[in-house]
Amino acid sequence: MEDVDADHKAREELIVELSDRSAWRIWPADMADTLQWLPTTEISIRKIDDETCSHALINESDGSRVRVIEANRKWRLDEVRLSLGY
């Protein structure tokens, strides 16, 4: 399990950096779930079977999860629009 970095950038760039220095791009539809994360929030990373996202970050205190890809990757615009209903 990793702690969320105190300087995580999720609100601005949809990216969270964990204490192990791994950085993850949050799926736009899951963004709101990260807003309650604190620097002490324990997060685990799990590989998932999803067409768009490769992993999930799981909040160990409440079991909530957000879908992610590695931060150096970009979302396909058509996937984001479809997911958000545009």
C-alpha positions in Angstrom: 0.0 0.0 0.0 1.1 3.5 -0.8 0.2 6.9 0.6 -1.0 9.6 -1.6 1.6 12.3 -2.1 0.8 15.5 -0.2 1.4 17.4 -3.4 -0.8 15.3 -5.6 -2.0 17.1 -8.7 -5.3 15.4 -9.3 -7.4 18.5 -9.1 -5.5 20.2 -11.9 -4.2 17.5 -14.1 -6.1 14.4 -13.2 -2.7 12.9 -12.1 -1.9 11.4 -8.7 1.6 10.7 -7.6 2.0 8.0 -4.9 4.8 7.9 -2.3 6.6 5.2 -4.4 6.9 7.9 -7.1 4.6 6.2 -9.5 2.2 8.6 -11.2 -1.3 7.7 -12.4 -3.7 9.5 -14.7 -7.2 9.3 -13.2 -10.1 8.4 -15.5 -12.2 11.7 -15.8 -15.5 10.1 -14.7 -13.8 8.9 -11.5 -12.2 12.3 -10.7 -14.6 13.2 -7.9 -13.7 10.1 -5.9 -10.1 11.5 -5.4 -11.1 14.8 -3.9 -11.4 13.4 -0.4 -8.0 11.8 -0.5 -5.5 13.1 2.1 -1.7 12.7 2.2 -2.3 9.9 4.7 -4.8 8.0 2.6 -3.5 4.5 2.0 -3.9 3.5 -1.7 -3.2 0.1 -3.3 -2.7 -0.5 -7.0 -4.4 -3.3 -8.8 -4.2 -4.4 -12.5 -7.8 -4.5 -13.9 -9.4 -5.9 -17.0 -10.9 -2.8 -18.6 -11.0 -1.7 -22.2 -9.7 1.8 -21.4 -7.9 1.7 -18.0 -5.0 -0.6 -17.1 -5.2 -0.3 -13.3 -7.3 0.9 -10.3 -6.2 2.8 -7.3 -8.1 1.5 -4.3 -8.6 3.6 -1.1 -8.0 1.0 1.6 -10.0 2.9 4.2 -13.3 2.8 2.4 -12.8 0.4 -0.6 -13.5 3.0 -3.2 -11.6 2.8 -6.4 -10.7 4.9 -9.4 -9.6 3.7 -12.8 -6.2 4.9 -14.0 -3.5 4.6 -16.6 0.2 5.4 -16.2 0.6 9.2 -16.1 2.8 9.3 -19.2 -0.1 7.9 -21.3 -3.0 10.0 -22.7 -6.7 9.3 -23.0 -8.2 8.8 -26.4 -10.7 11.7 -26.8 -13.4 9.5 -28.2 -13.3 7.2 -25.2 -13.5 10.2 -22.7 -16.5 11.7 -24.6 -18.3 8.4 -24.8 -17.8 7.8 -21.0 -18.9 11.3 -20.1 -21.9 11.2 -22.4 -20.8 13.8 -24.9 
